[in-house]
Amino acid sequence: MTGLRQRLAPKSRGVRQGTTLSPPAVTADWSRDAKFTTLQGQYLAFIRAYTVIHRQAPAEADMERFFRVTPPSVHSMVLGLEKRGLIELTPGKARSIQLLVPAAELPPLEEPPDNG
């Protein structure tokens, strides 16, 4: 096992028996060395598209409506993207998301599935 798979493989220490861990999904459309998962890529692509169209960053409520998810889901994703160094937030300032990933590295934005 080498490269990304080795870094993502769960270590046997600290994992309960019967627990299965799987690495993040990586699509064939972009390289195996991607810095983000497919879902993270969709959030990043949405942030870019929204910012280009509206000339301001999206609010978390905008992402909730587009992806049809709950506020905690969006907030968790935003915090995760920040933790991975993919976006930057200004504390206390609304609509302050700044992408730190070049547009050329983002996947195309896809319509989310209709869960209704």
N, C-alpha and C positions, 0 to 999 in steps of 0.2 A: 504494500500500500504506500503510495507516494503522493506528494503534493497536497492539494486541497482535501482529498478524501482522508488522508492521514491526520490532518489538522482537525477535521470535523468528527473523526471517529470517537465514540465515547470511550473513556478510559474505564477499565473494569473496576477500579477502586471507587467506591462511593455510589455505585449504581445498584439498586435493589434487584434481586432476582425476579424475573418475570416482567421487568420494565423494558420496553423497547424504545430505543431512540433512533431516529432516522435523520440523516443530514438534510439540510435545506434543499428544496427542489432546484435544479438547474436545467434550463431548457436548452435545446440544441441550437437555438438562435444566437446565443452569445457564449462566450468562452467559458470554459470550466473554471477559470481563475476569477470569475465575477466576484465583486466585493459584496454582493447582496443577493438575497433570494428572489425568486420570481415575484412574490407578493410585495416585497420591499421595492423592487424595480417598478412595479405598477404605481405604488405610492409616489415614488420619486418622479416618474413620468407625469403623474397627475399634477404634482406640485409645479413642475416645469411648464406644462401646458396651461394651467390656470394662471400662473404668473405672466406668461406671454400674452394671454388673451385679456386679462383684467388689469395688468400692470401693477399688481400687488399680490403678495403671497396669499394662499388660501387660509381660511380659518379652519379649525378642526371640524366645525359644523359643515363646511363645504365638502370635506372628505367623507364625513358620515353619510351625507346625501348621495354622493357619487358611488361610493362602495357599498352602500346599504348595510352599514354596520353600526354598532352601538358606540356611544361616546367613549367608554373605557377602552374599546378595541382600537379606536383611532389614537387616543392619547398614549396607549401602550406602544403603538407602532411609531409614533412621533418620537417618543423618548428613546426607543430602540434605535431609530435612525440617527438620532443625535449621539447616542452612546457609541455607535459604530463609526462616527465621524463622517457620515454621509450628508448631514445637514447641520446647520448652526441656528440656534434660537437666541433671541435677546430676551432675557428674563424681564417680566413685567410689561412687555410690549406686544400688543396684539398683531397678528399677521406678520410676524418677524422671521418666518422660516426662510433661510437662504440655502440653496443647494450648493454642495461642495463637490459634486460629481459633474464632470463635463457632459454636456448634452449629447455628445457623440457616443458616450458609454451607456446611455439610457435606452431601455427597450421601448418599442412603440406602445403607446397607451391603448389598452383594449377595453371594450365595453364589459363591465362586470356582469356575471350571470344573473338572471332574474330568479331570485330565491322565493318569489311569491307564487 
